[in-house]
Every structure is written in structure tokens, then in C-alpha cells.
């Protein structure tokens, strides 16, 4: 199967400029291609992972990737399908974020060999161009009607859009032109919300140099309920281990719904389609064993953070399941308890365990609380407590922040102070 057909089979192509011509080019020649990443934060997140993996897939198929960090465009802000103007960052902040993103991208691409990857930064050419050069050499190729016809602009006209963000599509278009001139880049890959900006590049190249170029957009990834994929508890899932720990990353993938797991194996892993079909059959026969989710978590965590991080995440999961909390990182503990009932004790709490069990509604009555303790049903931070006179102290606080009380085999409660 050629790379274009494989991308389609994995559900990774939404739109193209000329499918037949692009498929022929990707099959018969080695193509230089690029994807852009604006430094809007100090890390890439899960939404960036699909285009990153597409770059890797194409490189493995013999094509040459250029990862473009938007050191210049990151200072402007892309208006595409955003409800409001982005906050502008300082040049120093954007420069720092650009370097971090460059380092993250370097983990996924091969920088040796005939089709070695390149990391470029569009600040290199925009910083050398003055406003008159830009208006004369680039702006003259775009009409206002053309620019206003873009969906990304239309949606903002009613609420207001600055000239800064309005001109973003020209900047992205010029990126494609510059990369075509410098590196022979003839293909751009981006999210489906980038179509208008990407076409601005193919149009500019055709007008200025007469070259034919192509774009591929990746579909917006959603789960089986139609919800946009890539957030956990409403927060972004980051590729930086300091922002989203490997354990949290592992849990995110492990907890995917049955209806999504096989599809995500196609999108986010390098397992062959035949291997995924085999997993799907085994998964369908025994969904309770969660083979698809286990494989998904293993493959993606290993890809993003490495084998050691994956093995650590599995071990942390085992320790948390067994209730062995004291030697684990508090961030991982909090992540594992995000959906567990919590209770904050009052300032005058004297440590009385029986009273706490009742007030926190862990046990329904004082009688039941005493029975729970004497029968060994109560655990504090994983350790069984049978003393009716037990008094909670600072020694029972994990990282001086919380205490985990278990009742029976499955129920857990978080006590905060």
C-alpha cells in the first residue's frame, strides 16, 4: 500500500488540492513537505500529535520533512476558528517557546540520511523583511475580497478582527513560498481549520514562481460522542512531561472508550493495519480485557516519552491500584484521584477518625464507622487501621496536602486540609 492510500485508510486525510496528482507524486518521487507549529505555549499538546505523526509516516516512506516553528507568526496569532483575539506574547517569550517546541519536534523525526529532517523558524526571513518589502512583494498578490472569503476570517468579522490577525493568512502563505524557494517544499500538511491559510500559500507560489504545490489537511479528531479530542478533565494534554506527567498521559490513553480505541490505534500508532485488525478481533471477543486500550497506551506513551516512562507509568498504576501511596509522586496520586469524592476538614478538626468517617460521609453513622474500623474495612493511605481511638496527624498527610481513606475494597475518599 502506498503512503497516500495508507493515510486515507487510517482516516488521516480530510482535504487535498489534487488527489490524483498528489498520490502520483508521493508514489513516484521523494517530496519535501512541511508542517508549521506556532509557539502559542511552552509545549506542544495532543492536538499537534496527529500532524507530527503524519510527518514521521511520510519520512518513513522516503519523503523529506521540514518542521517549521513559527517564531514570527507566533507573535501575531492565527485567527482560525478562534472566538477572540489572541493575547500577544513578547519576543523573548516566543523565542523561548520556539526553542522548546523545536526540541520536542526533534524527538519524532530522523535528522540523518538522505531524507533527513530540517527544523526551520520563520523568524529567519520575516525579521529580514521591512513593511514596504512585505506589502510590495507579498501583499500585492492578495485582494481584500480573497482574504475576506476565508472561513477563518468570516467567522470573526461580526465580532471584530484586528488587521494583525487578518493578515495572518498572508504570513502563512509566504512561509510556504519561502520554503518552496529554499528547500523545494511542494507539500504542506495541517489541520482542517488551516485550509484557507494553506491555500493562500499555493496561490502565492503559483503567482510568484509558477510552481505547482499541494496541501493535505488532517481531519479534526473527535471521540465517538463527537467531542473534540485532546483534553482531559477540560485541560490540554501536553507532550511535555513536566506539564502532563507520563503517568497522566498513560491514564489518558488507557481510559479511552471501547468505541474509540481501535480508531485511535490507526491514528496515533505505527502498528500496521493488519496488526490493528488482529487486535480488533481479539478486543471484540474479550472487551473486558481492554487489549485495545492497553496497546494504545503502550504505543503512544513509548512513542512520546520512551520505554522507561511507559514502564514507570505501568508500575505507578499497579502501586496505586494496590493502595501503596506513600512512595509515589503527589502529582500522580492527585491525577489518579481526580474523580474520587473529597472532603475538606475544618480548622478545628482534632483528628478523631470515627468523627471524620461520619462527617465526610464515608460511613453512614458512628456505629457503622466503629464497625468499619474494627473489621479492618478502613485504610489510611493504603494501611489498614483497626484502632477505634486512632487520631489522624500530620504523619498521615501525603506531601502535607491530603490523606486517602479507603472503605472496603473499592471505595476511596480524599481528605484535604
N, C-alpha and C positions, 0 to 999 in steps of 0.2 A: 504494500500500500504506500503510495507517495505521501509526502508530508502534508500536502493540501487536503487530500481526502481523509487523512488521519485527524487533522484538526477539525474537519467537519464532523467526523464520526464521534469525536469527543465533545461535540457541542461548543466548539471554541471559535466559530466564525459566525458573525451576525450580518455584516455587510462587507462587500468588496467593490472596487471600482469596475473591474472587468474580470469576472471569474475565470473565463476560459483562458484569457491571455495570462493571467496571474498563475493559474495552475500549470500552464505550459512552461512559463519562465522558471517557476520553482522546481519543476521536474527536470528540466534540461540544463539549467545553469546554476552557478552559485551566486546568490543575490546578497547584496549588502542592504541591511534593513535597520530601522531604529525604532525605539520607543522612548518617550520623554517622561521624566519624573520631576515635577516641581517640588522644591523643598518647602512645603507648607507646614511641616513639623520636623522634629529632630529624628524621625524614624519613618520608614515606610510601614504600611499596615496591610491587613489581609486583602483589601481591595486592590492593592498593587500586585498581589502574588500571581494572579492569572496572566497578565502581560509579561511578568518576569519569567514565568514558566514557559510561556509561548516563545520567548526569546531563546530559552535553553533548548526547547524542542527543535526550533529552526536551526540553531547552531549544530546540534547533534546530527541534523540532516544535511550538513555541509554548507550552510549559509552563514554569513558574517554579521554579527550583531554590533550595533553601536548603541550604547546606553547613554542617553542624553540627560544630564542633570540640568534643571532649569535655574541656574544661578541668576539669570536676568529675569526670566518670566516669573520666577518665584517672588520677585519683588513687585510684580504687577497684580497677579491674581486672575485666574481663569473664571469667568462668569458662568460657565456652562452649567445650567440647571441648578444654580445656587439662588436662594431666595433673597439674599442681601449681599452687599459689597463685602469683600474680604478685608480683614484688618491688615494693613501694610506692615511689614517687618523691616527692621533696619538692615542695612547692607551687611553689617558684621554678623547678625543673626542668620541671615540667609546663607552667608559664606560658611558658617559653622555647620548649619544643617546640610548644606550641599556636600560637604566633606563626609559627613556621617552616612548620607544616602549613597554616595559613591562607594564607600566601604561595604555597605550592605549589598549593593548590586554585585560587587566583586566576588561574593560568596557563591553566586549562582552560575557564573559564566566562566568559560575557559579562555585564558589570556595567552595561550601558547598555540602554535600550529598554524597551518595555512589560513584558517578562518578565525584567527584569534580575535577576541572581543576587544572593543575600544570603549572607554568611558570618556565622554566629552562634556563640556559645560558651555551652554550658550552665552554665558557672560563673556567668553573669549571674543566673540565677534560683536556683540551688542555694545560692549564697553569701548570698542574702537570706532563706533559709528556715531556721528552727531545727528541732531534732529533734522537738519537740512538734507543730509545724505539719505536718511531714512524716508523722509517724505518724498524726495525726488526719485529715488531708486526703487523704493518698495511701495509706498503709499499710492503712487500714481497708477498702479496696476489694479487697484480695488475701487469700485464705486460704492457710494453710500448705500444704494439700493441693494447691491450684492451683500454687503455686510449686514444690513438690517434683515435680510431674508433668512439668516441663520436662526434656527430654533433656539439656540442658547441665548441669543440677543432678544428675540421676540418675547420670550417669557419674562424678560426684565424691563422691557420698555415701559410698561404700565406702572411699575413700582419705582423705576428710576435706575439708570446705569451710568456710571461715570465714563468719560472718554477713555480713561485709563483701561478699564476692563473692556470697553467697546473695542479698543484697538488690539486686544489680546490675540484675536484670530490672525491678525496680520503678523504678529511676532512669531506665532507658532508656524504660520505659513513660511516665513523667512527661514526659520530653523531647518525646515525640510529642504529649502533651496540651498542653504549653506552646506548642509550635509551631502546633498547631491553633487555639489561642486567640489567639495573637499575629498569625499570618500566614495563617491559614486553610489550613494544610497538611493535606492529606487523603490523602496517599500517602507511604509510607516504602519506600525501596529498600535492601536489604542483602544480605549473603552468606547462603547456605543455612544456615550454622551459627547465624544470628541469628533464625530463625523464632520461637522461643519468646519471646525478648525483644521482638520486634516485635509479636507478638500481644498481649503484655502492654499495649502502647500502645493498640491498637484497643479492647481490653476496657475500659481505664480511661476512654477518651474516651466510649465508649457509656454507661458508668455515670454519669460526671460531667456530661456535656453532651448526651447523646443523639445525637451526630453519628455518621454512618457514615463510616468511613475504610478505607483499603486498604493492603495491603503487597504488594511483589514481592520475591522472593528470587532472587538470581543463583546459578546452579549453581557448585559447586566446579570450577574449571578444572583439567583433568588432560591430560597428553600421551597419545599413543597407547599407551603402556605402562601407563597407569593411575597414573603418578606425579604427585603434586601439582605443579602448575605454579608457577613463580615463583622458583626458586632456581637458582643457577649454582655448580657445584662445592660444593654443600651450603650456600652462603651466599645471603642475601637479595639480590635485585636491587633496588636503591634508585632512587627517582626524583630524588634529589639528585645532581647531577653531581660533587660532592666525595666522595661515598661510592661511587658506581658511575659511572665516567667515561663520557662519550658513546661513546667507542670500545668500552669493555666492553659497554655497552648495545647498541651496534650488533652486536657479535660474538654476543651472546646471541641476538638475533633471526635473524641471518644463519645461525647454526648449528642452527636448528630442523630436526627430521627431516622428510623428504618427507611422511610420513603426517600431520603436524600443520600444515604451513604454510598450506594453504588454509583450514582451520578457524579458525586464528588470524587470518587476514585478515578473516574475518567478525566475530570478536570484538573485535579490537584496532585496526581501522582504520575510516575513514569512506568507504572506497570503496564504491560501490553494489554490490548483489548481482549485478547484470548485469555490472559490471566484473570482479568476482571470478570469475564464471563464465567470462569470456573468458580471464582469467589461468590458471584451472584447466585449460582446454583446451590452451593453449599449453604449460603446465607438464607436462601429461601426455604431450604429443608430444615434449618435449625436457627431461626432468627434470634432465639433467646441466648445463643452463644455469642452473638454480636461480632461475628467474624469480620463483617464489612467495616464496622466502626474501629475494631482493634487494628485492622490492617491500615485503615485510613490514618489513624493516629500515629502508628508506627512510621509510615512512609513520609508523612508531611513533617512531623517533628524531626525526624532524622534528616530530611532534606534541608530544613531551615536552621536547625540548631545542632545537628550532629548526633552520632550514635550514642555517645556518652550522656548527652542531655536527655535523649529518649529513655535510656535505661534508668537514669535518675528519676525521671517522671513516673515510670512504672513502679519503681521502688517506693517513692513517696506515696503513690496511690495505695500500695499494699499496706504501708505503715498507717496511713490514715484510716483505711478500712478496718484495720486491727485495733484502732484507737490508741496507737503509740504516738502521742503528740509532742512529748517533751523535747525530743531531739530534732524537731522539724522547724523549718523557717516559718515565722509567723505569717508572712505574706501567703505562703502556700496553704497554711492552715485556714486563713481567712477566706481564701478562694474556695476551698472545699466546703466551707460552711455558709456560703452566700445565701442559700435558700432555707437555712435552718432557723427556727424560731429563736428570738433573743429576748433578753430581759436585762434592764439596767437597774442595778441595786441603788437604793437611796444612800445619801451621805451618812446616815446614822446606822447603817447595817452593821450588826455586831458579829456576823459570821455564822449564825445559827443555821445549820444545814437543813433541819426539819422545817424551820420557818421559811427558808428560801425556796424549798421544793414546793411549798403551798403557794407562796406569793407569786412565784414565777409560773404557776400552773403546770409544773412538771408532774406533781402528784395532786390528786383532786382534794385531799384532806390531810389533816395532821396524822390521823390514824393510818391512812394509806402510805403516807410518807415514812412513818416509822416502820411499817411492814416492808416497804420497798428497800429500806436500808438494811434491816435485819436479815432479809432473804438474799441480800447480795445483788439486788437489781440496780443499784446506783453506783455509777463510776464517775470519778472526778479526774479529768484529763487522762482517761483510759484506765485508771487504777480503781479497783473495787473498794468500796467503803462500807463497813458493817457496824461502825461505831455510832450509836444514837447521839452521843454527845460531841460528835465531830464539829469542829469550828473551822470555817474557811479562813485562810490567812493569805498574806502576800505570797507565800510559797506556792499557793495554788493558782497564781496568776501567770499566764503564759505571756512572756515579753512585757509583763506588768500591764497588760491590756485586757485580757479576757480569761475566762475559765469555761471549760467544756464539761457539761454534765450529761451523762448518758443514763437513760432509764430503760432497762431491758436490753434486748439485742440490737434494736434498730433506732429507737428514738434518741435524738440528741438535741441539746439546748445550749445556747451560747449566753453566758453571763458576762455582762460588761460593767465597768465601774466608772 
